[in-house]
Amino acid sequence: MDPHLLRTFVAVLDHRSFSAAAAALGYTQSAVSQHIAALEADLGTRLVERRPVAATPAGARLLEHAPGLLLRLDAVRADIARLQQTEPTRLTLACSPAALGPEAARALARLRGTTHPLDLEVRVLGRSAVIEQVLAGHADLGLVDGAAAPSDPLPLSDLGPAGTLAVAEQTLAVLFPQDHPLAGRRGVRLTDLTQAQWIDAPDTAIPLERLRAVCRTDGFRPRLRHRGTDLHGLAALAAAGHGLAALPLPLAAALPGLTAVPVTEPRLVHRTELLHPAGPTEAAQRLVELLTERQGG
């Protein structure tokens, strides 16, 4: 299966238009049509309905596999490129918002103090984007966070040759407005909050789908959806009473207008993991050591 044809197929269905896909990919519309026809001929079935543009049942099934296949190909290309890396003092770190805490900032400062010169870039992204950036070679390392049982790894998707290392485990807390009836509690059970009003902020707070999974319920329905990586914007919405959110206790306690109440049941922690490629650069390897030395000690 030609990956160029597969990328065109994904673009057509993402844009729901042959012309828009052509513009995004820098092809002519005729070339896009030829790509789709060639892919359909290769697989022996129709994949895309033309009017309106939509996936056929076979196309929908292929679309389930395509992003993972393309990401794996990008990861292979990135691994080969790292072998030829000629800039050992350049480092790009991708982080989900709640994963970029004081310890990570201090580790970056120590790295800067021992690596001269250091061309450093930090990107704050959603969790899925962090993983994609590392696997595709657009970032040297990634920090991702989530909720898990103590000492359990985060439930991440297939990472191929990349690996993860634990960086930190902190108490998980629920954000309440200061005048909320539960704000004075010393602890809270998530199962008591399944029917509460929540903010759905999957790139910033603990995703509601994760809370549903660990509590084995179909509750945790959102009153408001927050898209993006702005922690202070999320905090303002929660403080104004738009809904609850779950974050690590040290971070949650520092946000204005809110009370952070630790989660006592089920047994969960806020966990941060370092995502690293199979062959990290010299600067990336040094940062790995700085971020994990406390764990090893």
N, C-alpha and C positions, 0 to 999 in steps of 0.2 A: 504494500500500500504506500503510495507516494505521499510523504508528509506535506508537500506543497499543496496537493489536492485536498488533503484533510484540513489544512488551515483555511483554504478557501471555503470548504463546506461549512466549517464552524462560523466563519465570518458571515456567510450568506444567512445562516439561521439566526445569528446574533442580531444582525441588522434587519432581518426579514425583508431583504431587498437585494437583488443582484447588482443594481447600480450603486447602492450605498456600500456594499461589500467591495465593489471594484474601486471606489474612491478611497476607501480605508486601506486597501492593500496596494494601491498604486497600479492596478491592472485596468485594462479596458473591460467593458461589460461583456464583450464577446469572449475574451479570455476566461472570465469567470464562468460563463456558460459552458465553455469547453472543458474547464476543470471539473465541473459538476458532472457533466456527461461522461468524462473519462473515469471518474470515481465510480459512477453507477455502472459503467461497463465492466470495471474491474471486479466489483462485488456482485454483479449480475442481478441487480434489483434497483428499483426507483427509490431514491433517497429524499428528494425534495419535490414537493408540489409547487408548480410555478405560479398559479393564480388562485388565491393569494399564496405568497411564499410561506411554506410551512413544512415541517418534517413529516414524512410518511412514517408508519410504524417502524420500518427498518431504519429510517433516518434517525428517529428518536432513540433507537437502541444504540446506533453508532455514536450519537451525540453524548451518550452516557460515558462512552469509553474515550472519546477523542481528546478532551482536555488532559486527562492523565497520560495518554500516549504522547501528546505533544510536549507536555512538561517533562516527561522522562527523556525525550530526545534533546530538549534544551539542556537538561542536566548532564547528559553525556557530553554534549558540546562544551559545556562550562568546565567539566572535569578535565577535558583535554586541554582547554585554554589555560587552566591553572598551572599545568605542567610547564607552560612557556611564560609564566608570569615574570615580568622584568621590573615590576615596581613593588619591592618588598615593603616599602614604607607607606603604601596606600591601603586604606581600610574603609569599607562601607559596612555599617552595622544597621540592619533592619530590626525594628522593635514594635511589638504591639504596645499600646499606650501604658497599660498597667505593668508591663514588664520592664519599662525603663525607669528603674528606681534609683535611690541613692547609691546602692552598692555598684550598680552598673556604671553610674556616672563616675564614681571614685576609681573603678577599674580602668576606665578610659583615661582618667587623669594620670594614673600611674603608668599606663602604656605610653602616653604622650611624653612622660618624663624619662622614659628609657629608650624611646625610639625617635631618633632625630634624622631628618625631619619627618613628620607624620602628616599625611594628607588624609584627614578624617572626615567622614560624612555619616551622619545618623539620620535614618529615615523612620518616621513613625507612621505605621500602616496597620491595617486590619490583619488579623491572624493569618488568614488564607494568603493574603498578599505577601506577608513576611516569608512564609514557606515557599511560595512561588519565586520570590526574589532570590532566595538562597539556592534553590534547586536549579534555577535558570542561569545562575552565575552573575546576577545583577547586584547581589550583595555578598560579602565575604562570610558573614555570620548573621544569625538571627536570634532574637529573644522573643519567645512566645509565652503566654500565660494562660491559665485556665483553672478549673476546679477539679480536684481529684481526691481520692482517699489518701490518707497519709502514706508517703513513700511509694505510692503508685505513680507510674508515668502518665502523662497527658494522653488522651485518646486522639492522637494525630493520624492523618492519612498516611498512605504508603510513601515513605521518604526515599526509597531506592537506596543508593549507596550512602546517603547522608545519615548522620546519627544525631542523638540528643544527649545532653548531660544536664543533670539537675543543678540549678543555680540557687534557688531559694524556695522555702515553704513558709507561708505566713498564715495567720488566722484569717479566715474568710468572714466578712461582715456584710450585713444588709444596711443600706443607707435609708434612714428615715428623716423626714422633716422634723425639726426640733419640737413642733407642737403635736406630733403624732402620738396616739395613745400608747404605742409600744416603744417609744423612744427612750423611756427610762428603764427598760429591761436590762438585766445583766447578760442575757443571752436569749436567743430566739431559735425556734425550730422551723426549718423551711417548710415542713409539712403543714404547719399552721398558717402558712402564707400562700397556699396554692391558689386561693380565690381572691387574693389581694390584687390591687392595681399595680402593674409593673410597667417599667420603661423597657422596651425592646432595643437594646444597644449592643448588638453582637460583636462589634469591632472594638468596643470600649469596656463594657462591663462583662460579667459572666453571661454568655448567651442563655436566653430563656430555654432553648431546646436542651441545653445541658442540665439545667435545673429539673426539667421534666424527666430527663433520663435517669438522674440519680434518685429522684423522689418517686419514680415510676407512676407518674400521673399525667393527665392531659391538661393540668391547670397551668398557672403562670401565664395567663393571657395578657397581652400588652394593652395598655390604655393609650400609649403613645410610642411611636417608633423614632428612634434616634439613629441617624446614619452618619458615620464619620468617626474621627478619633479624638474629638475635643472633650477631654475629661471635665474641664470647668463648665462647658456648656451643659454636659450631662448633669453635673452637680447642681447647676442653676435650675434645671427642669425638675430634679428630684426635690430640691428645697422648696420649690413653688407648689409642690403637691401633685405633680403630674404622674407620679408612680415611684415604685421602689426599684432599687438596683443593687447588685452584689459586687463588691470589690474587696481587695485585701485591706485588712484593718488599718495598718499604718497609713496607707494612702487615703482611705475613706475618712479617717479621723482628722486629716489635715484639710479636708474640703469645707468651705464655709457654708453656714446655714443648715448644717446637717448633723445628725447623731448617728454614729456607727455602732451597731449592736452585733457582737460576735454570733456566728452560727454555731449552735451546740449540737444539733442533730439535723441530718445525718452527719457522720464523722467525715468532714471535708476540710481541705486546706486550699489556699490559693497557692498554686505551684508555678514557678517560672523555670523554663528549660531553655538551654542554649542549643540552637540548631547549627550544626557545622557540616561542611562538605567532607568528602573522603580525603581530599588533599588540600588542607587549608594553607594559605600563604603564611609567610614568616610572621608578619604582623598579626594575622588572625590567630595563629597558634599561640602567640604570646598572650593575646587577650583571653583565649580559652583558659590558659593557665591561671591568669589573674582572677577570672570569674569563678573558677572552680577550686582554687587552692584552699579556701575555707572548708569546702565540702570534703576534700581529701584529708584535711587536718583534723 
